[in-house]
Structure formats: C-alpha cells, structure tokens
Amino acid sequence: MPANKNALIRYKTIDNCLRNPYRRWTLEDLVEACSDALYEMEGISKGVSVRTVQSDIQMMRSDKLGYNAPIEVYDHKYYRYAEEDYSIMNMPMSQNDYDVMQEAVDMLRQLEGFEQFYEMSDVVSRLQDKLAISRNDRKPIIHFDSVPDLKGIRLLTPLYNHIVHRQTLRIMYQSFSAREPVEYILCPYLLKEFRNRWFLFGSKATNLQLYNLALDRIVSVEPSEVPFRENPDFDPEHFFDDVVGVSKNINNTPRKIIFWANREQSKYIQTKPIHPSQKIIQENKEDGSCTFSINVVINFEMYSVFMSYGPGIQILRPRNAREYMRDKLKQAASMYEKEMKDPEEGICHFSGIAGLP
C-alpha cells in the first residue's frame, strides 16, 4: 500500500519522537509534532487530528509498509519503542523499492547527454552509489561534501513549495549582527546553494527591493495575505552569471579583476577556474606563474575565494580590491604575532617566532 507524502512526513515525525528516550510522548504530543512538521515542510496549517495519528501508529505497527514498528504504550498514556535502537529509517530496501529506484536512475542516466541536464550527473552518481550500497552491503565509493544537520535545511521543501505556488511570505530573520529578529514580507523567487549553505532570494512586497536571506538565519516562515509580485529585473537564469557566490544587488556592475598566481596555484586555477569568465592574460615560462582576469561583481565571496589561495595569489587591479586584500592579509598576519592562550594546554604561545611550524 503506497503512502502519500504527508503520511510519510507524519511517520518520520512519529519515528523521530519515539527515538528520543529523554521525553515522554503522549498522543497529544505526537499530534502536535506532526502538525508542526506538516506546517514547516508543506505549509499545511490546518493541523492533524488525533484519529489520523492513531491510524498512523497502527499502520507503523503493521507489516503493510514493512515497518512492524514495536510501538508500545506505558503508564497508560505514553508511547515509545519497545526496542531502543529501532527506527523505521533503518529498514532495508525491498526488492520492489530497489527496482523502482534503479529504473528512475537508468532514466536519468539517459538524459545526461543533454546540455540542459549536465548538472544532474553528480546527483545521479550519488543515487547510483547509494543503491549499490543498499543492495550489495558495501562501503561507498563516491563521497560528496555534506554538512550533517545543517541548520535551516528543513526549510528547503516548504520554501520550494511556496515559490512554486507564488506565495508571499512573512519571514522573521535574525542576522548574525542583529539582537532581535526583523520581519520581512517577501515574494520568494529562488533557492541557491553556495558552499553547503542555502540562500533564499526574493523581493520586498512593497517596493520589489531584492533580498538575499540565509536559511540558517531564518527564525520562522508563514504565508502572508499580501499579493505576490514578480520582479521584472530579477532573472534567476542569468542573475549570477557575473557573480562568485551569492552576494549581488540588481544594480551592481561587474568589474574586470586582474590577478597573478604563482606556479603551484596557477595549475589549480587553470583546472578549476574561479569564475567561468576567467582568461589567461600572460604566462611566464621561466617561473610558471600566470596572470588571469575575471569579470565579476566584487563581493565578500570573491574575496574569500582569493584569500583561500594564501600567498600564492595577488590581485593586481582594480586598486580598491588590491588594497582590501592587502589590509585583510596584514590583519591576519598580525594575529600570529600576538601571544594567545591555548585553551587545551593553558599556556601561552608566541606564534611569530621564525622556525615554528
């Protein structure tokens, strides 16, 4: 018996609750948890009935979905798993599940040759590896960058659905520098990932000013009655053509950044360009260094990428970008000339002595 998406969300929520041995769960607690999960992930605000959760528990106890969950009632009112290590998430895939997933992967593989789907190759490879692990009980042979329990990641699905349905949102957002959350009435347009961090792009409903909100700083999201408005100046397909990262305003103008890289870093930069607009201006055959150019909007992410190359890279133009890098690197170097207390050893080190690692 196939379960719909909302039912699966409830099953997973009940499972997460019952796996927590440090809290006593009543039926009312499970109803509230399921209602919160459906609102957070699907934007469903009408809640869940007691009868629905009771039916969910019976379904999880049965073998109709293969769970056979050992859910028991104790003290006449509290629910828990009789087996401490049990979870429906630990259930092995059935042969039918595997066949369905493999069929989907095979279909996606056929699309990889099309230009529109070239970015799917890593996702398909990840699915293929996961299926092989499940079926053959082997260790993974492909590893992707990931951040477990990334804050704000649970907002991806509900925000995606709000964007699809053109739903204006009331968002409470607290930046790292703010003492209190700030309210935004936002028309959401796009979700974008950069270095394992997700961002929501949208316009203020009143004046269409574009905002970029990090999901890990969003305190709450709820639908707003304010009419949804499109921003004619925001084109999600090409807005980031001249950006490293995510920081950009509609009126930002790209600049030509000219930078030098030594022999070692030049090899990395040629094989993995900092930006698609990257060009080689000059190659020095004697020392192996290169001078490159990129055309991008100057932002924090661009500077952070250049910083990551350390002394192997130097911005030549424009002057303000060169001076910014110089000042930041001076500040960083000065920190290593100070005495710092080691929190583990309780002693002071002077890291500016020549010869120290």
Wavefront OBJ file of the C-alpha trace (Angstrom):
o trace
v 0.000 0.000 0.000
v 1.767 3.181 -1.112
v 1.770 6.083 1.358
v 1.329 9.684 0.255
v 3.897 12.368 1.033
v 2.031 13.820 4.021
v 1.664 10.389 5.584
v 5.372 9.714 5.148
v 6.161 13.025 6.850
v 3.951 12.002 9.787
v 5.550 8.539 10.005
v 9.021 10.072 10.043
v 7.966 12.636 12.658
v 6.482 9.971 14.940
v 9.640 7.920 14.437
v 11.847 10.868 15.429
v 9.754 11.438 18.546
v 9.757 7.826 19.708
v 13.506 7.563 19.161
v 14.008 10.273 21.795
v 14.240 8.399 25.136
v 14.556 11.596 27.162
v 10.939 12.670 26.696
v 7.623 11.015 27.494
v 5.326 11.247 24.465
v 1.560 11.389 24.827
v -0.793 11.029 21.881
v -1.436 14.773 22.045
v 2.332 15.433 21.885
v 2.618 13.312 18.737
v -0.345 15.117 17.158
v 1.299 18.482 17.854
v 4.669 17.304 16.489
v 3.048 16.019 13.271
v 1.077 19.244 12.830
v 4.254 21.327 13.265
v 6.176 19.162 10.783
v 3.483 19.414 8.102
v 3.278 23.170 8.535
v 7.061 23.593 8.417
v 7.650 21.282 5.445
v 4.458 21.663 3.394
v 2.840 24.873 4.640
v -0.253 22.938 5.819
v -1.774 24.920 8.687
v -4.999 23.008 9.420
v -3.219 20.560 11.727
v -3.589 16.804 12.211
v -6.400 15.010 14.022
v -5.981 12.539 16.868
v -7.692 9.881 14.731
v -5.115 10.385 11.943
v -2.150 9.894 14.273
v -3.800 6.833 15.846
v -4.191 5.371 12.351
v -0.564 6.226 11.587
v 0.597 4.363 14.683
v -1.450 1.309 13.688
v -0.026 1.468 10.163
v 3.520 1.673 11.533
v 2.851 -1.306 13.826
v 1.575 -3.422 10.923
v 3.534 -5.074 8.137
v 1.629 -3.270 5.355
v 4.599 -0.954 4.789
v 7.138 -3.412 6.174
v 7.749 -1.404 9.353
v 6.376 -3.753 12.063
v 7.304 -0.981 14.488
v 7.410 -2.141 18.139
v 5.361 0.814 19.442
v 4.040 0.264 22.955
v 2.015 2.240 25.495
v 3.295 2.506 29.067
v 1.833 4.086 32.188
v -1.493 4.003 30.289
v -0.718 7.188 28.273
v 2.840 7.396 26.952
v 4.215 5.973 23.690
v 7.699 4.587 22.983
v 9.599 1.962 21.042
v 9.957 -1.310 22.951
v 13.349 -1.695 21.226
v 15.626 1.265 21.985
v 17.585 1.081 18.719
v 14.562 0.683 16.454
v 13.800 3.201 13.704
v 11.772 2.945 10.523
v 14.715 4.690 8.842
v 16.833 1.571 9.457
v 14.531 -0.639 7.392
v 16.296 -2.253 4.416
v 15.011 -1.528 0.926
v 12.722 -4.141 -0.519
v 13.440 -5.602 -3.957
v 10.494 -3.644 -5.330
v 11.857 -0.413 -3.813
v 15.246 -1.113 -5.342
v 13.795 -1.887 -8.777
v 11.770 1.337 -8.808
v 14.777 3.420 -7.766
v 17.046 1.705 -10.292
v 14.527 2.371 -13.061
v 14.496 6.069 -12.130
v 18.302 6.221 -12.122
v 18.503 4.484 -15.503
v 16.074 7.031 -16.944
v 18.097 9.940 -15.557
v 21.286 8.416 -16.995
v 19.757 8.647 -20.469
v 19.265 12.387 -20.028
v 22.883 13.125 -19.081
v 23.885 13.679 -22.695
v 21.547 16.643 -23.000
v 23.045 20.037 -22.206
v 20.061 21.008 -20.035
v 20.751 18.092 -17.671
v 24.549 18.111 -17.380
v 24.403 19.433 -13.814
v 22.456 16.315 -12.768
v 25.423 13.984 -13.218
v 26.640 14.249 -9.613
v 23.112 13.656 -8.275
v 22.673 10.576 -10.473
v 26.080 9.242 -9.398
v 25.138 9.742 -5.761
v 21.859 7.834 -6.240
v 23.623 5.029 -8.091
v 26.179 4.641 -5.324
v 23.520 4.646 -2.597
v 21.565 1.943 -4.407
v 24.667 -0.210 -4.783
v 25.461 0.210 -1.082
v 21.930 -0.863 -0.109
v 21.870 -3.879 -2.409
v 25.426 -5.161 -2.090
v 26.101 -4.132 1.513
v 29.398 -2.491 0.559
v 31.184 0.693 1.555
v 30.589 3.833 -0.549
v 32.991 4.549 -3.409
v 31.741 8.103 -4.066
v 31.800 10.788 -1.394
v 30.202 14.211 -1.719
v 30.597 17.252 0.505
v 27.808 17.442 3.043
v 27.089 19.088 6.378
v 25.046 16.829 8.698
v 22.132 18.536 10.487
v 22.731 21.759 8.560
v 20.699 24.473 10.253
v 17.817 25.679 8.111
v 17.903 22.682 5.761
v 14.367 21.659 6.787
v 13.096 24.908 5.298
v 14.094 23.859 1.772
v 10.959 21.861 0.977
v 8.391 24.345 2.335
v 10.183 27.296 0.722
v 10.353 25.434 -2.570
v 6.606 24.818 -2.422
v 5.917 28.473 -1.570
v 7.959 29.572 -4.602
v 6.131 27.128 -6.885
v 2.757 28.387 -5.655
v 3.796 32.072 -5.795
v 3.028 32.559 -2.116
v 4.102 35.790 -0.416
v 5.763 35.067 2.930
v 6.129 36.666 6.331
v 9.678 35.836 7.408
v 11.284 36.567 10.766
v 15.012 36.862 10.109
v 17.891 37.456 12.516
v 21.288 38.191 11.024
v 24.460 37.424 12.963
v 24.818 41.085 13.913
v 21.173 41.683 14.940
v 19.982 41.442 18.533
v 16.372 40.778 17.564
v 14.656 39.188 14.529
v 13.406 41.510 11.774
v 10.196 40.966 9.806
v 10.261 40.702 6.006
v 7.176 40.489 3.788
v 8.860 38.776 0.872
v 7.876 37.469 -2.552
v 10.206 34.435 -2.908
v 11.776 33.592 -6.282
v 14.809 31.342 -5.913
v 16.740 28.996 -3.621
v 20.510 28.915 -4.184
v 23.285 26.879 -2.577
v 26.864 28.058 -2.099
v 29.457 26.073 -0.153
v 26.890 23.933 1.646
v 24.877 26.971 2.737
v 21.439 27.781 1.307
v 20.008 31.194 0.492
v 16.543 32.493 -0.403
v 16.220 35.271 -2.969
v 13.076 37.367 -3.059
v 11.727 40.895 -3.307
v 10.117 43.046 -0.670
v 6.410 43.103 -1.491
v 6.103 46.901 -1.250
v 8.948 48.174 -3.438
v 10.425 44.990 -5.012
v 13.809 45.592 -3.392
v 15.786 42.356 -3.759
v 16.882 40.492 -0.618
v 19.149 37.528 -0.042
v 18.381 35.623 3.177
v 20.484 32.761 4.545
v 18.248 29.864 5.566
v 20.212 29.240 8.751
v 19.276 32.725 10.000
v 15.540 32.409 9.314
v 13.640 32.159 12.601
v 10.151 31.492 11.204
v 8.193 31.407 7.934
v 4.459 31.702 7.412
v 2.198 32.596 4.472
v 1.144 36.224 4.076
v -2.071 37.620 2.634
v -0.112 40.282 0.709
v -0.442 39.691 -3.071
v 2.548 38.078 -4.779
v 4.543 40.282 -7.173
v 7.124 39.363 -9.787
v 10.333 41.378 -10.068
v 10.935 42.088 -13.783
v 14.586 42.970 -13.075
v 15.407 39.604 -11.492
v 16.246 36.835 -13.965
v 17.231 33.717 -11.979
v 18.809 32.076 -15.041
v 21.347 34.850 -15.645
v 21.422 36.890 -12.434
v 24.505 35.011 -11.195
v 26.428 34.968 -14.481
v 28.829 37.624 -13.173
v 28.981 36.562 -9.518
v 31.257 34.441 -7.369
v 28.930 33.198 -4.627
v 25.542 34.777 -3.916
v 26.009 38.422 -2.880
v 24.758 40.841 -5.513
v 22.264 43.652 -5.945
v 20.344 44.259 -9.153
v 22.312 47.465 -9.835
v 25.781 46.023 -9.171
v 28.165 46.360 -12.108
v 30.802 43.679 -12.812
v 34.463 44.726 -12.774
v 37.468 43.287 -14.547
v 39.652 41.664 -11.859
v 43.267 41.037 -12.908
v 45.300 38.770 -10.646
v 48.646 36.967 -10.592
v 49.170 33.394 -9.369
v 52.409 31.507 -8.732
v 53.336 28.233 -10.444
v 51.550 25.956 -7.954
v 48.308 27.907 -7.697
v 48.214 28.602 -11.443
v 47.851 24.881 -12.088
v 44.847 24.642 -9.741
v 43.240 27.801 -11.095
v 43.567 26.683 -14.707
v 41.924 23.312 -13.988
v 39.284 24.795 -11.677
v 38.565 28.398 -12.741
v 37.479 30.889 -10.108
v 34.722 32.034 -12.490
v 33.518 30.992 -15.979
v 34.721 34.345 -17.392
v 38.322 33.546 -16.425
v 41.002 34.134 -19.094
v 44.779 33.832 -19.135
v 46.365 37.198 -19.900
v 50.008 36.181 -19.634
v 52.102 33.089 -18.893
v 55.616 33.328 -17.501
v 57.620 30.421 -18.916
v 60.509 30.993 -16.509
v 58.776 30.667 -13.152
v 55.471 29.093 -14.254
v 53.314 31.911 -12.912
v 50.271 33.260 -14.767
v 48.211 36.437 -14.892
v 44.454 35.947 -15.161
v 41.345 38.066 -15.490
v 37.722 37.561 -14.485
v 34.684 39.819 -14.927
v 32.615 39.716 -11.760
v 30.797 41.788 -9.181
v 33.131 42.500 -6.262
v 31.672 40.888 -3.142
v 32.649 39.115 0.071
v 32.607 35.653 -1.506
v 35.060 36.740 -4.216
v 37.487 37.978 -1.572
v 37.097 34.791 0.479
v 37.990 32.676 -2.556
v 41.120 34.737 -3.210
v 42.033 34.560 0.495
v 41.877 30.765 0.340
v 44.905 30.716 -2.002
v 47.072 32.459 0.594
v 50.393 33.893 -0.634
v 50.091 32.101 -3.971
v 47.816 34.718 -5.466
v 47.807 38.522 -5.764
v 45.142 40.894 -7.089
v 46.710 43.488 -9.393
v 43.654 45.532 -10.386
v 41.383 47.282 -9.553
v 43.232 49.261 -6.905
v 40.458 49.166 -4.274
v 40.277 45.351 -4.451
v 44.066 45.116 -4.185
v 44.098 47.428 -1.143
v 41.282 45.487 0.504
v 43.220 42.217 0.164
v 46.406 43.858 1.405
v 44.719 45.233 4.535
v 42.955 41.969 5.384
v 46.114 39.921 4.943
v 48.007 42.356 7.175
v 45.349 41.928 9.850
v 45.549 38.149 9.538
v 49.359 38.186 9.758
v 49.302 40.448 12.822
v 47.190 37.917 14.722
v 50.047 35.423 14.509
v 52.372 37.931 16.171
v 50.278 38.013 19.347
v 50.510 35.852 22.430
v 47.488 33.587 22.642
v 46.385 31.273 25.416
v 45.956 27.662 24.360
v 42.570 26.572 25.818
v 43.659 22.922 25.945
v 47.094 23.329 27.493
v 46.533 26.513 29.478
v 49.848 28.042 28.371
v 50.794 30.915 26.130
v 52.417 30.545 22.741
v 54.122 33.172 20.626
v 53.438 32.169 17.063
v 55.600 34.797 15.405
v 58.937 33.087 16.140
v 60.754 32.078 12.961
v 61.077 28.356 12.506
v 57.902 27.365 14.340
v 55.519 25.208 12.273
l 1 2 3 4 5 6 7 8 9 10 11 12 13 14 15 16 17 18 19 20 21 22 23 24 25 26 27 28 29 30 31 32 33 34 35 36 37 38 39 40 41 42 43 44 45 46 47 48 49 50 51 52 53 54 55 56 57 58 59 60 61 62 63 64 65 66 67 68 69 70 71 72 73 74 75 76 77 78 79 80 81 82 83 84 85 86 87 88 89 90 91 92 93 94 95 96 97 98 99 100 101 102 103 104 105 106 107 108 109 110 111 112 113 114 115 116 117 118 119 120 121 122 123 124 125 126 127 128 129 130 131 132 133 134 135 136 137 138 139 140 141 142 143 144 145 146 147 148 149 150 151 152 153 154 155 156 157 158 159 160 161 162 163 164 165 166 167 168 169 170 171 172 173 174 175 176 177 178 179 180 181 182 183 184 185 186 187 188 189 190 191 192 193 194 195 196 197 198 199 200 201 202 203 204 205 206 207 208 209 210 211 212 213 214 215 216 217 218 219 220 221 222 223 224 225 226 227 228 229 230 231 232 233 234 235 236 237 238 239 240 241 242 243 244 245 246 247 248 249 250 251 252 253 254 255 256 257 258 259 260 261 262 263 264 265 266 267 268 269 270 271 272 273 274 275 276 277 278 279 280 281 282 283 284 285 286 287 288 289 290 291 292 293 294 295 296 297 298 299 300 301 302 303 304 305 306 307 308 309 310 311 312 313 314 315 316 317 318 319 320 321 322 323 324 325 326 327 328 329 330 331 332 333 334 335 336 337 338 339 340 341 342 343 344 345 346 347 348 349 350 351 352 353 354 355 356 357
